[in-house]
């Protein structure tokens, strides 16, 4: 298996907190160690750099505790960036911050017409876009994604509120293979996934419940929560190299490695 060098955007969790609840993982009454969250995030960034990937950073904004989850900041493919529109008002001000970053970085900008939470719900898998809906990103946004990026869009219906974004229930391992939790999807979506990826890795509920599927793959190395030991073993059996990281503090807000990581695809050669 060949690894491809990646370019990522991340946001330091300087202002991370759990001050509100917009998903089942969030409990504002539970203690959060902000310093530990930063250290765990720094370890994730270090892992990416050790693997040879480029990490760029957006400046965190006070009062936006979830801005660390950069995957929700946009979708970037072939030098085009679609900015986002959040469902929840608590995250709304993240959208212009990420949009401004894309503009300064020189990406071709497109604004969303509907609720669209970026790469949290939009994953490029080879020559198709897998697009989640059901909790956050509106189904109506999928047509715009196809028009902007020119990839066929496969709509996937999420049915378990714990897996409210597609990237909590499915990870793209390479251009031909994905791993996912079947029961997180509607029957029709499960059937579509079986047709598209007959050789997919099926995760267990136990591994999904520690956000094991919120992983980042470069085609050879898979960075995933260290608590997802069963999934890691499955991936190693398939020939992938796994790197476990502990993001237990960020998981208190429903985030893992992929949530913290937005892939910046500059052009077709970098897919």
N, C-alpha and C positions, 0 to 999 in steps of 0.2 A: 504494500500500500504506500502510495506517495503522499507526502504532506505538501500543502501549498502555503506559501507565505501569505499571511493575512494582515490587513490594516483594520484596527479596531478603534472605536471611540468609547471612552469611559468617563465617569464623573465621580470624583472622590466624595465619599459620604460624610463630608464635613458637618452637614446639618441633619444627618440621619436621625430620625425619631419615629415612633409610632404614636402619633397624636390623634389619629382618627381611624376608622375601620371602613374600608371600601372593598375588602375581600375577606374570606373566612379565616385567613391566617392572622389577621391583624387584631390585636387586643390592646387598646390604649392603656389598660390598667396594669399590664405586665411590664416589668422593668426591662430597659434596653441599655446596654453598655455601648455608648457611642464610640468610645475609644477602641474597644475590641472590634467593632464594625469596621473602623478605618484600618486596623491592622490586618483583618481578614481580607479586606479589599486590596490592600497593598500586596498581600501574598498572591492573590489572583493576578494582579498586574505583573508581578515578578515572574510568575509561571509563563505568561504569554511572552514576555521578553526573552526568557530562557529558551523558549521554543522557536525563537527567531522572528516573532511577529512584531509589527509596529503598533504601538499604543499611543494614540493621541488623547488629549484630555480637554473637556469642556469645563469652564469655571463654574463651580456650584453656586447657586443663588440662595441666600438666606430665606428661610420660610418655605422652602420646597424640599421637604425631607425625603421624598421619593425620587428626586432628580438623579440619584445614584443609579436608577434603573434605566440606563441609557438605551437599551433595546427599544424602549417605548418612545424614543425621541424621533424616530423616523424610519423610513425604508430607503436604502441606498443601493441602487443596482445600475451598473453600466454608466456611472457618472451622473445619474439622475437621483435627486433626493425628493421624496414626497414627505412633507412635514405632517404633523399629526393634529388630531382634534380629540381630546380626552372626553370620556363619558362623564367623569366626576369633576366637579368644580375645584376640588382640593388640588388637582394636578394640572389645571388648565394653564397656569402661567409657565409651566415647563415648555409648552409648545413654542412660544416665540423665542425662548432662549436657544432651543435646539435649531430652530429655523435660522436664526441669526448666525449660528455657527456654520451651518451648511452654506449659507450665502458667502460668508467670509472665506470658506475653504474652496469656493469656486464651483460648487455643484450646480447643475441645472435644477432649479427649484420648481416644485409643483405643490399647490396647496390642496388639502383635502376638501371634498364636498360633503362628506359625512363623517361620523365618528370613526376614527381610524387610529389605533394605538401602536402603529409602527411594527417593528420586527417582533414585538411580542405576539402578534397574530399573523405575521406574513413571513414565510420562510421559503427561500429559493431552494428547490431540490432538482438539480440538473436543469432541465428545460421547462419546468413548470413552477408556478407559484402556489404553494399551499397556503390557504387563507382561512383563518379561524373566525368563527362568529358564534353568537349565542349568549355571551356575557358582556363583551366590550365592543370590539370592532363591528360596525354595522354591516350586514350583508350587502347593502347598497354600495358600499365602498369598493367591493370586489370588482365591479365593472370598471371603475376608474383606475384601479391598479393595472388591469389588463391594458387599458388604453395608454397609460403612461409608460409602462415598462415593456409592453409587447410580448409578454409571456402568457401562455394559457394559465388561467386561474382555476384551481380546484378548491371549491368551497367545502370546508369541514365544520360540521356542527358539533360544538362542545356541549356536554350535558351535565357535567359535574362541577358545581360552583367552586370546588377546591382547585380545579384546573381551569381557571377563568381565562387564561391566555393560551394560545396554541403552544407556545414555547414551554409551558409547564407540563404538557401532555405528549409532546413529540419533539424529537431532535433529529436533525439531518446529519447523518454520519459522513456521507459522501454523495456524489451525484446519482448514485443508484440505490442507496440504502438509507433507511430511517429506522429509528427505534421509537416505539410509542406504547401507550397504555390503551388497549382496545376499549375498555369500559368507559373511558373518558369521552367517547364519541357516540353519536347517534348510530343506529343500525345501518342506515344508508352510507354514512361516512366511513364506518368500519368496512363495508363492502368495497367502497371506492379505494380505500387504502390497501386492501388485500389485492385488488387488481393492479394497482400501481406499483406496489412493493411486495411481491409475493415472498421475498426472502427477508422481510423486515425482522428486527429484533422486537419481541413482545416483552415489555417490562412488567414486573409484578406491581401490585398495588403498594406493597411495602416500600419498594424503591421509589415509586412515584410520589409517595407521601413524604419523602425527605427531599423532594424536588430533584430526584436523580435525573429526570429527563430534561431538566433545565441546564443542558450541557452545551459545550462548544467543541466542535470538531474541525480539524484542518484536513481531514481525509485520512489521517493516520493516528494522530494523538487526539484523545477525547478528554477534555477537562470537565469534571463533574463533581458533585458533592461527595465527600469521602464517606458519608454515611450510606451511600447507595452501593453497598458491597456486592449484592447479587447482580445488579446491572453491570457493574464493572467486570465481574467475572464473565458474564455473557459476552461482553464486548471483546475481552481478551481472547475468548474462545474463537471469535470471528477474525482475529488478527490485528485488532486495534491496540494501541498502547494507551493505557488510562492513567490520568493524573488526578488524584483526589485532592480536593481543597475543602476547607471548613468555612462555610459562610452562614453559620448557625444564627448569628445576630441578624443578618439581612433576611434570613428566612422568616423572621418574626413579622416581616412586612410582605411575605409571599414571594421573595426573590432569591435567585441562585446565580450561578455563573453566567448563564445566558442573559438573564435580566440585566446584568451589569455591563453587557457587552453588545455594542452595535457594530455590525460588520460594514465597513466602508468599501464598496466595490467601485473602483475608479472607472473601469472599462471592461469590455468583453473579455479581454485577455486575463483578467484577474478573477473571473467567476470561480 
